[in-house]
Amino acid sequence: MKVQRRRGEILVSLDGTERDLLVSLTTQFQDIVHDDDGDDPVHLRLFPTAYRDDEEADAEFRRYTTEGLVDRKSANAGRVAAAVSASRDGRIPLDRESVDAWLPALTDLRLVVAERLGIRSDDDPVPDDQLGAVYWWLGELQERLVQALER
């Protein structure tokens, strides 16, 4: 993975394995956000309770916000998948608007992976396995995008 800033845009370069992984993760993510199973810990992590002590207020909050959140999260993931899929050589040019979709999508993907790994805080260990490597890789991609924006 390589992320650099050039002439007002950010260029992300991914190898074939990284591209396949990101498309797979974003596709799976879209399925997760559209699944309204309130018992799935991943879904609960992506859409946390707004009012822990007031079920009625929480239900009303969800009624007004969930659809928009689902649409936004799904659209961001879709933009990532589309940009990666459109790249034949692994070079993905991103303008500021695209980066603004990629960053929350990467955050959401990391939340899903973290939940699957049982990571709830910065103090929790990341397993030394394939899913742990995916968690670190997503974080690295996100960090490099932020650094490129700051340049």
Protein Blocks (a to p, Z undefined) as FASTA:
>chain_A
ZZddeehiacddddfklmmmmmmmmmmmmmmmmpccfkbmklmmmmccfblmlmklmmmm
mmmmmmmmmmmmmmmmmmmmmmmmmpmnopacddfklmmmmmmmmmmmmmmmmmmnopab
fklccddbfklmmmmmmmmmmmmmmmmmmZZ
